[in-house]
Amino acid sequence: MHFVESQLTYSAVVGLSCRSPYFQPAGEFDCQNNKPCGHIADGGYSENSGFSTIFQIYVNLQEQANLLIAEGKIKLIKFNIIFISNVILPTAPDGEF
């Protein structure tokens, strides 16, 4: 674990959090003894649709629902994820989602 020794200004935090691969490279920051120890970039570097996050929420909700169903506290619940995109696909995607 690395610790940043200096305080970041609000403008630095905003600048680091909005870095996008099309406009700016990931920002490097220094930790102990002014040695580089990491990079900060916008989360869109890896996935920018939010689907990864909503899928994690879905999995957790389903696990909790299964526990409540097993205990007889609730009946069957079906969760649905609706993904709206402005990209026209030539064919429908495979799978339930």
HELIX and SHEET records of a PDB file:
HELIX    1   1 TYR A   10  SER A   17  1                                   8    
HELIX    2   2 GLN A   32  ASN A   34  5                                   3    
HELIX    3   3 GLY A   43  TYR A   45  5                                   3    
HELIX    4   4 PHE A   51  ALA A   70  1                                  20    
SHEET    1   A 2 GLY A  27  ASP A  30  0                                        
SHEET    2   A 2 PRO A  36  ILE A  40 -1                                        
END                                                                             
